[in-house]
Every structure is written in C-alpha cells, then in structure tokens.
Amino acid sequence: MKLIIFDIDGTLLNTTSIDDGCLLRTFKDLYSIIITEDEWVELKNQTTGTDIELSRLIFKTKFNRDPDSKEIEKIKKHFHQLLIFSFESQKEAFTEIQGAKEIFNDLINKDDFVVGISTGSWKLSAMIKLRKINIIPNGIPFSHADKFSSRIDIVKDTIYQAKLKHKTDKFDKIFYVGDGIWDFKTTKEIGIDFIGIDSNGNDLLNKMGASVVLENFADKDLFFSYIS
C-alpha cells in the first residue's frame, strides 16, 4: 500500500497568489505593514511557507516579539474574511490545477493507494479552497497550520494519521505532491519521495534538483507511472 499526500495551493488549485495576497493585505489592514515583493520572497525563504510561520515572522520582524494567541486569532479571522470575499468576488481565481480532482478521486477509489492532504494553510482556508473543486477531506488524513507551524511536522502528522487509519506501521512508499521549494525540502528532510507540480512553468523545482516535475495532472498515465 502506498501513501500519496497532496499539498493544496499550487498543487490542487491555482490559489497561491490569492493566498499570499490575502495574508499581505491582512497585515496592511491590521497593522499598516506594507511588505515588498523582495521582502515577501525573503520571508518565505526563512520559513517552510505555512500561514502561521509567516504570520509570526512578519509580526516579529515588525514588533520585535512573537504575537500572542489573541493576536494570531485576529490575524486568522481577518485573513479568512479576505479569502471568503476573494472567493465570492474572484471565482475565476480559484481554479483547479488541470486534472487534479480526477487524479485525487481515482486514488481514493484504488485499494492499493491511500490519499492524504498536508497544507501550510489554516484549516478553514484549506476547506474553502477544497470545496471549490468538491473535495471534502472527511475521513482523509489531513493536517494543516492550525495543528503545527512547520510543514515538516504537518506532513509527519498526515503520515501518522494514515498509519493509524489503516492500522499499519509502514507504507510501501510515501509520495508528497507539491509545488513549492519548501515542499521539496520537506520530503528530503523526512525521507519520502517527491512529485513536483510546476503549473506556472517557473522551473524552480527542476533547478533545486527535483527529479520528477509535471506541469499538471492532465496525463493520468504519466502520473500513475511515477507512483506505481
């Protein structure tokens, strides 16, 4: 039995830019913090790209202290309001990566595969996005930034949930499907296989040394050839 774990933003949906924009707007609205594109890239490079890590780092960079729990909840609430507004006003921006839903559902219906979701998003924002392509993670091993700060811990938690659910100590193989450099680095840290998705054609994953990088999931046979 093999475990296939999917990221969400940039992997199942083209929502990376929307997600980034909502977080940047949150800090502008709440704290009058304006972050340049170069600063944003640097902030991402210092983290594993999760919402909670980025929020804490932005806050600490500005105020020289960590946000408390009430401040984090305030940030999350405003972020989710912006995301819901974007979802309603920019529906065309919440598009599926070609073939993602079909691949996901095909895997769920195969006895020799287990599917999980690991995302750097907070749970509510992840659910909003998944709902757009009619993926409801009920009963699916699913971890997110409400549970852990680091993407490494998020992926490890999904693996742990999958082992519990299927009463096994070990899978024949574990694949993480993601689009970010931090996704690739996470698989190296944990020691699992990586399948990259590069729907924007920026070639960053290839340059980082990822051996398997696909544009999308349109070629089902090609995707299954890598996990079979």
matplotlib code that plots the C-alpha trace (Angstrom):
import matplotlib.pyplot as plt

x = [0.0, 1.3, 0.5, 0.1, 0.0, -1.2, -0.4, -3.3, -2.1, -0.3, -0.8, -4.6, -5.6, -4.1, -4.6, -1.0, -1.2, -4.7, -3.4, -0.3, -2.3, -4.8, -2.1, -0.2, -3.4, -4.2, -1.1, -1.6, -5.2, -4.5, -1.0, -0.3, 2.6, 3.5, 5.7, 7.6, 7.9, 11.5, 10.8, 8.0, 10.4, 12.9, 10.2, 9.2, 12.8, 13.1, 10.1, 8.5, 5.8, 3.0, 0.4, 1.3, 5.0, 4.8, 2.4, 4.7, 7.7, 6.1, 4.8, 8.2, 10.1, 7.8, 7.3, 10.4, 8.2, 6.0, 2.2, 0.1, -2.8, -5.4, -3.3, -3.0, -6.7, -7.3, -4.9, -6.6, -10.1, -9.2, -7.3, -10.3, -12.7, -10.5, -10.2, -14.0, -14.5, -12.0, -13.7, -17.0, -15.7, -12.9, -14.3, -12.2, -9.0, -9.9, -9.2, -8.2, -4.8, -5.7, -6.7, -6.2, -9.7, -9.9, -6.5, -7.4, -10.7, -9.1, -6.6, -9.3, -11.1, -8.0, -7.4, -3.6, -3.3, -4.0, -4.6, -3.7, -3.6, -0.9, -1.1, 0.6, -2.8, -5.0, -7.8, -10.7, -8.9, -7.9, -11.6, -12.7, -10.3, -11.0, -14.7, -14.2, -13.2, -15.6, -13.0, -14.3, -11.5, -13.8, -12.1, -8.9, -5.7, -5.5, -3.1, -2.8, -1.3, -3.8, -2.2, 1.5, 3.7, 6.3, 5.4, 7.7, 5.5, 2.3, 3.4, 4.6, 1.2, -0.6, 1.6, 0.8, -2.9, -2.7, -0.8, -3.5, -6.4, -5.0, -3.5, 0.0, 3.4, 4.8, 3.7, 5.4, 6.2, 5.2, 4.9, 4.4, 2.9, 3.7, 4.6, 6.9, 10.6, 9.7, 7.7, 10.7, 12.9, 10.4, 10.5, 14.3, 14.1, 11.6, 13.0, 9.9, 9.5, 8.5, 6.4, 6.6, 3.8, 5.0, 1.8, 3.4, 6.5, 9.0, 11.3, 12.4, 11.8, 14.0, 16.7, 16.5, 17.1, 13.7, 13.7, 10.0, 8.2, 4.9, 3.0, -0.3, -2.3, -3.7, -1.7, -3.0, -1.0, 2.2, 1.3, 0.5, 3.7, 5.7, 3.7, 3.2]
y = [0.0, 3.4, 6.8, 9.8, 13.2, 16.3, 19.9, 22.3, 25.8, 25.5, 21.7, 21.0, 24.6, 27.8, 29.7, 30.6, 34.2, 34.7, 33.2, 35.4, 38.5, 37.9, 37.4, 40.6, 42.6, 41.3, 42.9, 46.0, 46.4, 45.5, 46.9, 49.2, 46.9, 47.0, 44.2, 44.5, 41.6, 41.1, 41.1, 38.6, 36.2, 36.6, 35.9, 32.7, 31.6, 31.8, 29.5, 26.4, 28.6, 28.0, 30.7, 30.5, 30.7, 33.6, 35.5, 35.0, 36.1, 39.2, 40.2, 39.6, 41.5, 44.5, 44.5, 42.5, 40.0, 37.0, 37.6, 36.2, 33.8, 36.6, 38.4, 35.2, 34.7, 38.3, 37.8, 34.5, 36.0, 38.9, 36.7, 34.3, 37.2, 38.4, 34.9, 34.4, 37.8, 36.8, 33.5, 35.3, 38.1, 36.4, 32.9, 32.6, 32.9, 29.7, 27.3, 23.6, 22.5, 20.6, 17.0, 17.4, 16.4, 13.4, 12.1, 12.6, 10.7, 7.9, 7.4, 7.4, 4.6, 2.4, -0.3, -0.1, 3.6, 5.9, 9.6, 12.4, 16.2, 18.3, 22.0, 25.1, 26.8, 27.2, 24.6, 27.0, 28.4, 24.9, 23.8, 26.9, 26.1, 22.3, 23.0, 24.9, 21.6, 19.5, 17.7, 17.2, 15.7, 13.8, 10.6, 11.5, 12.0, 15.8, 18.1, 21.9, 25.1, 25.1, 21.9, 22.6, 25.5, 23.7, 22.0, 19.1, 18.5, 18.9, 16.2, 13.9, 14.3, 13.3, 10.2, 9.4, 9.7, 7.5, 4.8, 4.9, 4.8, 1.9, 0.0, -0.2, 0.7, 1.3, 2.1, 0.5, 4.0, 7.6, 10.4, 14.1, 16.0, 19.7, 22.8, 24.7, 24.6, 24.1, 21.0, 19.5, 20.3, 18.8, 15.5, 15.5, 16.1, 13.3, 10.9, 10.4, 10.7, 13.9, 14.7, 18.4, 20.4, 23.4, 24.8, 28.2, 26.9, 28.7, 25.6, 26.3, 22.7, 21.3, 23.8, 22.6, 19.1, 17.5, 14.5, 14.3, 17.6, 17.7, 20.7, 19.3, 16.1, 16.1, 13.0, 10.4, 7.6, 9.6, 10.4, 6.8, 5.7, 7.6, 6.2, 2.6]
z = [0.0, -1.0, 0.6, -1.7, 0.1, -1.7, -0.9, -1.8, -3.0, -6.4, -6.4, -6.4, -7.1, -8.5, -5.3, -4.3, -5.4, -3.8, -0.5, -0.5, -1.3, 1.5, 4.1, 2.9, 2.9, 6.4, 7.8, 5.8, 7.1, 10.8, 11.4, 8.4, 7.4, 3.7, 2.5, -0.8, -3.2, -2.3, 1.4, 0.8, -1.0, 1.8, 4.5, 2.6, 2.4, 6.2, 6.8, 5.4, 3.9, 6.3, 7.2, 10.9, 10.4, 8.0, 10.3, 13.3, 11.4, 9.9, 13.4, 15.0, 12.3, 12.8, 16.6, 17.8, 19.6, 18.9, 18.6, 21.4, 20.9, 20.7, 18.0, 16.0, 16.1, 15.0, 12.1, 11.1, 11.3, 9.0, 6.6, 6.3, 5.8, 2.9, 1.5, 1.6, -0.1, -2.8, -3.3, -3.9, -6.0, -7.9, -8.5, -11.7, -9.5, -7.6, -10.5, -10.3, -11.5, -14.6, -13.8, -10.0, -8.9, -11.2, -10.0, -6.4, -6.8, -8.8, -6.0, -3.3, -5.2, -5.5, -2.9, -3.2, -2.5, 0.5, 0.0, 2.4, 2.5, 4.0, 3.7, 5.1, 5.1, 8.2, 8.3, 7.4, 4.3, 3.2, 3.4, 1.4, -1.4, -1.4, -1.5, -4.8, -6.5, -4.5, -2.4, 1.2, 3.3, 5.7, 6.7, 4.8, 6.8, 6.8, 8.6, 8.4, 10.0, 12.9, 14.2, 13.5, 12.5, 10.4, 7.1, 8.2, 11.2, 9.2, 6.7, 9.5, 11.2, 7.9, 7.7, 11.4, 10.8, 7.7, 9.6, 12.4, 10.0, 8.0, 11.0, 9.6, 10.8, 7.4, 3.8, 0.8, -0.4, 0.5, -2.1, -1.4, -4.3, -4.1, -5.9, -3.6, -2.9, 0.8, -0.3, -1.9, 1.0, 3.4, 1.5, 1.7, 5.5, 6.1, 3.6, 1.3, -2.5, -4.2, -7.3, -8.2, -9.9, -11.9, -13.5, -13.8, -15.7, -13.4, -13.4, -9.8, -8.7, -11.5, -10.6, -7.0, -8.1, -8.1, -10.5, -11.2, -12.1, -14.0, -15.4, -14.1, -13.8, -17.3, -18.3, -15.9, -17.2, -16.7, -13.1, -12.3, -13.9, -11.3, -8.3, -9.5]

ax = plt.figure().add_subplot(projection="3d")
ax.plot(x, y, z, "-o")
ax.set_aspect("equal")
plt.show()
